[in-house]
Amino acid sequence: MKFISINGAKPNPGHYSAATQKGNLLFISGQLPVDPFTGEGTSGDITDETKQVLSNVDHILEAAGANKKDIMKVTIYISDISLWDNVNSLYKQYFGDHKPARAVVPTNQLHYGYHVELEAVAYIDEEKED
């Protein structure tokens, strides 16, 4: 198993890796809206938080030699379902025509008072598909 980290990122404060890879499978840990290079949390609205989370996913995918089209399954945790339309709009922009399987889990609260967290599973094929 490989432990994936973002080149130049601050070490994770907890006992986990940004992602793990075994064979072609990549498991991306839940991403909160925290800048991996500064360790600073996003202070803003759900739009800013969602953009940061998706940016974090991009950095992890890049570190693993993958891209968002390799993502097969996404789980999104959201602190208030009334925020969903905004998150879904940004999610749709991010993925475009690529539509991985997805679950949306409304929660009461997330770590540090954030409103969105996203985890994903990707399959990295040696022969990339368009």
Beta strands, then each sheet from edge to edge (+ up, - down):
strand 1: 2-4
strand 2: 19-22
strand 3: 25-31
strand 4: 71-78
strand 5: 101-106
strand 6: 116-123
sheet 1: 1+ 2- 3+ 6- 4+ 5+
end
